[in-house]
């Protein structure tokens, strides 16, 4: 299983594996959005929080079974604003399994011809936290922390979502003010068969909190 460790960077890490920041994607991929309804009953689009992008060639040495692609790029998005301190965020997915509109996993077999999808405030400053560099290393199959593959760390999640492995597990982190209520974890889950067949549309998301 693959542990993810991050550290602040002094640049946007264009085209590299990174946590937070702005996603670098090919033109044919659109930035995922969620449809929300305002106080007047009008629908509007709100961008999901960009979590990370992973260059799969960097994962290959740590993934001898070939569970993940060994080329291309993976992107993860989720409605995390509420859990990052924006208590007024209208996109609150709740505990347990999330509806698919609240998260997205995208993949492209290529890492060239990318462009940055910048989401900015009205004054031009970027939305979200600055990009952090990622280091990958081996770890236990069912440990805590931020990691790829293996079983979810929380036993209740394993029981509620049987037959799924954790594509990406996100733990709380005080540095980011990322808190899943009292104490919790977010798991992007997928069956081994769907992972082998690269069915990213079959990914599920589950939030647990004690």
N, C-alpha and C positions, 0 to 999 in steps of 0.2 A: 504494500500500500504506500501511497505517496503523500508525505507531509509537505504542507505549504508554509513557508516562513516568509514574512514580508519585512521590508525596511524602507524608510523614506528615500526618495530619489530627488535629484536636483534637476530633472528634466522630465518631459511627458512620456518617455519610454515608447516612442512611436514604433509600432510593429513588433514590440517585444512582449513577453509575458509580463503582465502587471495586474496589480490589485488597485481598484478605484481608478481615478483619472477619467479619461475619455476613450471610448472604444475606437480602434482603427479597423475598419471593415471595407470589403469590396463594395463597389457601387450597387451591386444587385441585392445586397442585404439592407433592409430598412431598420432603423432604430426602433425597437419594440415600444409600443405605447399601450396604455390602458384607457378604455372609454369610461369616463366618469360623468356624473350629472351634477350640475351646479344648483344653487338655491332656487333658481327660476325654472328648474326642470329641463334645462338645455344640456345636451350632451357636449362634451369636449374631450380632447385627447391629452393625456398626461404621460410623459416619458417614464418608463420604469428606471429604477436605479441601476446603473452599470456597476456590476460587482467585480468582474475580472475577465481578462483574456489570457489564454494559455496557448503558447506555441507547442504543438504536439510533438515536434521533433525533440524537444527538451525532455519530454516524458518517456520517450522510447527506451533509454537505458534502464529506467526504473520499472518498466512494464514489459518483462520478457514474455508474458502470455499474450501480449497484443490485445488486451482488453480495450484500450483506447486507440484512436487513430495515431499513427506514428508520423504523420505529416499534416500540414494544414493548421487551422486555428479554431479553438473553441471559445465562445463568449457566453457569459452567464449574466442574466438580468433578473432583478426581483424588486418587489414593492417594499423597500426597506426604509423609506423615509421616516415612518413612525418610530421604528426601532433605532434610528440614528438620532432621535431627539426631537423630531418634528411631530409633536403630539396633535397638531391640528391637521395632519395629512389626511385627505379624504380617502386615500387608498390604504385601508387597514384590512389585511387578509384574515386575521384571527388565528386561533390555535388549531392544530390538527392539519388534515390535508387542505391544501390551498386550491382554489379554483385556478384553472390554467391561465386565466387572464392576468394573474398576479406575478407570473414569472415566465422566463423564456430561456431556452438554450439554443444557440445558433452555432453552425459549423460551416467552414469553407475549406475545401482541400488545398487552397492556395494561400500563400502569405505575401504575395506581391500585389501590386496595383491597389494598395489600401489607401483609404483616406479617413481622416479623423472626423467622427460624428460629434461635433461640439454642441453641447447643450449649455446655454449661458443665460444668466439673468438679464433683466432689461438694461443694466449698466455695463453689460459685456463681460462680467466676471464669470468664470466657469461654475456650473452647478456641480456639487459633490466635492469629495475630498481629493487632494492631490494624489497623483499616481505613486504607488509604492512598488519597488522591485520585488520579484519573487525568486526564492531559492527552493528547489525541490530536493527532497531526500526520502529515504525509505523509513517506514514507521510500522507500528503494530497494526494488525488488521482491524481491530475494533477500538482503537484509542480515541481520546478526545482531541480537541484542537481543530485546526483547519486542515483538511486532507481530502485526497481523492481515493475512490475505490474502497473496498472492504465493507464491513457491516456498519450500520449506524451505531454510534456509541451508546445511545439511550436504549435500554432494554424494552421500554414501552413502545418505542417506535418500531423496533424489530417485530414485536408482537402484533402491532396494529397494521403494519405494512409488510406482511410476510412475502418472501420470495424476491424482495428488492434488495439491491445493493446501493450503497451510497456513492453516487457519481461525484458529488461534492458535498462535504460537510462544513458548515460555517459555525464557529463557536463565537461566543461573546468576546468583546475586546474593549477594555476601558480606554485604550488609546484613541479609539474611533468613537467613543460613546455609543457603541453598538451593544444594546441590551435587549434581550428577548424576555421582557417582563422580569420576574424575580431571578430566574436562572434558567436558561434554555439553549436550544440549538436548532438550527435550520438545516434540513437535509434535502438536497436534490437527489431523487431516488429513481432507479431504473431496474428492470429485470435484466439478468445476464443475457437472455436471448435478444431483447431489444437493443442492448448495448452492442452485441456482436453484429447486429444488422444495422447499426447506426441510426436507429429510430429515435432521433432527438425529440420528435413530436410526442413520444410516449413517456418522456420524463415527467415525474410527479414531484411535488414539493410538500414537505411536512414540517410544521413548526411545533416543537415541544417545549413546554416550560413547567418546571416543578411548582 
